[in-house]
Amino acid sequence: MADRTARGAGGEDAEARGDIYARVTERIAAAVEASTDDWRMPWHGGADGRASALPANAATGRPYRGVNVLVLWAAAQAEGYAGGAWATYRQWRELGAQVRQGERACPVVFWKALDGRGDEDEAGDEAEGRGRPRLLARGYSVFNASQVDGYDAPALPALPEAERIAHADAFFAGLGMAVRHGGARACYAPAADEVRMPPFQAFRDAVAYYATLAHEATHWTGHASRLARDLRGRFGEEAYAVEELVAELGAAFLCADLRLVPEPRPDHAAYVASWLKVLRSDKRAIFVAAAKAQAAADWMHARRASADAAA
């Protein structure tokens, strides 16, 4: 996932300002293509079974969002980076660290409203409509903590599995989502507006159950009464496969928040070819899918917070 040799003070260069859509898309597409042996995509956590935390900026502490999560997870997977702390060349220097000579950076994307309203954001998409400012993607280059000297990453608290499972159980219960158990297949049934899950004991463990539930819950957010997510106008006959990608990514974002490991799904083998076709024919498609997934995760967190406040 090499991008550029460490240089410059600001983290932004002519290459990063180039076609950021094409560069990010190709990185993610290549990572998806390379993962088809075991269907463990860049968003499925480590092969050692550990959950992937959301990558965060080492200087600000803010987690990255949307498509940036995907490109940084893919870079960490390809290069074997153990930590999720990233920063620009200048930010590492301000932290008292130094990017090692010869290290290469990874692109991230910030969005700027063209009408001058608001600050830069990391989860913009290509949708435009009434009341929505037009957004400009700007590319920056960042380096992982594994590429620098003079930085000690703070230790992340390790919650026991029982505590993580209890948290996940409370999270999904607080969504007010109708869940019916029975049968052998997990799915979201739009007509009934309910999630259908196999019995709990049919899953390998509780983590597998909640990781699958996160996928179906992301589908559930697309209902007309919630986010009204309709991808047909944007993707035509590929809309169903892209909706599956949105659910995959939304589940991955949720699982990272809940410290769970998303489940690789071999039944998605049929979608991978469609995902790659869409990504490589439409350089902005992954930006849209990631933004929709981020919106779904944000909506569920807001819904859960509202339930807590009302309790």
N, C-alpha and C positions, 0 to 999 in steps of 0.2 A: 504494500500500500504506500510505496514511496511517493513523495510529492515534491519536495524541494529541499535543497541543502540548507542548513541553518544559516540565516543571514538576516540583515536588516534589523531595525529596532522596533518597528511598529507592528509586525505580524501581518501586514497587508502589503502585497506587491503586485506587479503588473500581471503575473500569472494568476494570482488569486482573484484579480479583478476581471479575468477573462470569462469564458463561458462556464460559470459556476454550475449551471444546471447540468450541462453535459458531463462535467468532471465528477460531480457528486453522483449522478445517475450511473455512470460507468463503474464507479467504485462499488456501489451497492449491488448492481447487476452482476459484477464479477464475483462478489462475495456469495450471492445467492447461487450462482452457477457452480461455484466451488463446493457448495454445501450439499449437493444432491446425493452424495454417496450414502449419508446416513440421515438426511433431511434435517440435520441440526443447523438451522439458519443462524445468521449472526445475532439474532435476537433471542436465541434459546439458551443463553447462559453458557457457562464453561462446560467442556466435555467431562470435567470432573464432577459435574452435578451441582456446582455452586451457582447461586443466583447472581445475575449481573446487576450491579447497582447502576443507577442512571449516572452517566458521566457528568462531571461538574467542573466548573471553572475554578482553578486553584486560587485565583486572586479574589474573586467575588463570593465564592461558595455557592453560586447559583447553578442548579442543574441545567444542562442543555435540554432542548426540547425539540419535538418534531423530527424532521429529517436529520438534524444534527446528531441526535441520539443514534440513529442507524449508522451514519457514516463513521462515527467514533467507535461504536461497538464493532463494526466491520474492521476498522483499522487495528483495534486492540486484538481482535481474534487473529488477524493475519500476521501481526508482528509479535504476538505473545506478550503483550503488555499486561501486567497483573493488576495495576491500579486504574482508577477511572478519573484521575485528576489531569486536567488539560489547561493550557494557557498559551498566550502568544509569547513570542520571543521577548518582547518588552516586559510583559507581566512577570515572566520568570525572573528577569533581571531585577525588577522591583521587589521581588520576594527574596532576593539574595541568592538566587540559583543561576546556573549557567547551562544553556543548551550545549551539549557536546558537539564538537566539530564533526561535520559530516552527517549529523542526524537530519532526517527529512520530516517535513511537517504534513499535517492532514488539513484539508479545507473544512471550514464550517461556514454557515450562512447566517447573516443577519438581515433583517427586513426593515426597510425605511419607508414610511408613508410619503408619497411624492407630494402631497399637499402640505407637508411640513408638520402635520399633527402627530403628536405622540413621539415616543422614543423608539429606538430600534428594538425589534422583537425577533425571537428565534422560531416562531411557529406559524408564520404566515403561509398562505396558500395562494393559488392562482384565481380563486373565486373573486368576482367583482360584482357588485350590485348596488342598489340604492343604499346610501349611507356608509358604504365601505370605501375607504381610501384605496387608491392604487398603490401597490407595494413594489418596491425595487429590491431585488436580491443583491446583497453585497458579500463578497467572499473575503474571508480572513484565513490565515494559516495558524494552526496551533500545534503544540508539541505535548506529548504525554510526559508525566512525571518520571517514567522509566528512561526518558531521553535526556534528563538533566542531572547535574551534580549540585549538591548543596541544598537538597530539599528532602525533608522527612515528612511523609504524608501522615496526617493524624489517623489514629486507629479508629476504625468504624465499630460501633457497638454491635456485638453478635448476639442477636436474640435467640433464645432456645426455640427449637422447632414447635413445641407445644404452644408457645406464646405467639409465634407467627401464624399458626393455624387458627388460634382463637381470634386473632386480629382479622384474618381473612374472613372467617365465619361471620363476625360482626359487621364487617364492611359490606358483604353481599346481602346480608339480612336487612341492612339499613337502606338498601336501594329501593325496596318495595317492588321487586321484580317477581312476577309469577313464575315459579319453578315447579315442574311436574316430573316426578321420577318414575322410570319404567322403560322397558325396551333396551335395546343394545346400542343406540346411536344418540349422540349429543347433537342438538340442533336448536335453532330458534324458529318458532312457527309464527310467521307474521300475522296470519289470519286470526289466530287465537291470541296473539300477542303474549306468548309464553315461551319460556325456555324449557326444553325437554332434556333431561339428563338420565343416563343409566343409573341404577342404584349405586349408592355410595360404595358398597363393598365390591362393585365391579371394577373399581379403579385400583391401580397398584398401591397407592397410598393417598393420604389426605391432600398432599401437595398436588398430585396429579389431578385429583378431583377439582380443586379450586383453580388450577391453571386452565383446565378445560372450561370451567364455568366462566372464567374471565373472558375467554374467546366468545362464548355465546352471549355474554352480557354486552360485549361491544356491539354485536349484531343488534341486540335489543335496543340500544341507544338510537339506532337509525330510524325507529318508528316515527310516523308522521306527528305523533303527539309529543315527541321528544326532540331529536335533532333533525328530523325530516331529511335524512340523508338519501339522496337519489343520485346515483352515479351514471344513470343511463344517458343523460344528455351529454356528459363529458366523455364517456368511454364506450357507448353503444353496446355492441354484442359482447364486449369484454367486461361489462359492468359487474357481472356476477363474480368473476374471478378477482376483480379489483376489490369488491366488497369483502371477499375472503382475505385479501391482503390487509385491508383496513382492520379486520377483526384480529388477524395475527399480530399486527403491530400494536393495536390497542391493548390486547392481552399482554403483550410483552411490556408495555409501559406500566400497566397495572401491576404485573408480577414483580417488576423491578421495585415499585413503591412498596409492595407487600413482602418483598424479600422471598419470593417464590421462584421456582424454575419453570418457565413455560414448557409445555410438552411438545416435542417434535411430533408432527402428524403425518405419517406416511400416506394417509388418504389425500393429502394435499399435493401428491406427486403430479396429479392431473392438472393442477393449477400452475405449477412452476413454469412450464413452457409458456403459458399465457402471460404470467407475470413478466417473464423475460422479454416476450414479444412487445408487451405494452411499454416496458421501461426503455427498451432500445429503439422504439419507434416514436416515443413521446418523451422528450428529455425532462418534462415538467411533471410527469405522471407520479413519480415517487414522492415529489414534494406535496402534491395534492393528497395522495394516500396517507402520507405521514401526518399531514395537518389534520385530516379527518380523524385519524386515530388519536391524535393528541387531544382534539376537541372532545372525542368520546370519553377519554380518560379524565379530562378536566370536568366534564359534565357529571360523571359518576362521583368524583371526589366532592364536587359542590353539592350534589344530591345527598351524599352521606353526611356531609357537614351540616346540612339543613336538618336532616333527621336527628342528628345529635343535639342540635340547638333546640329542637322542638320537644325533646325527651324530658 
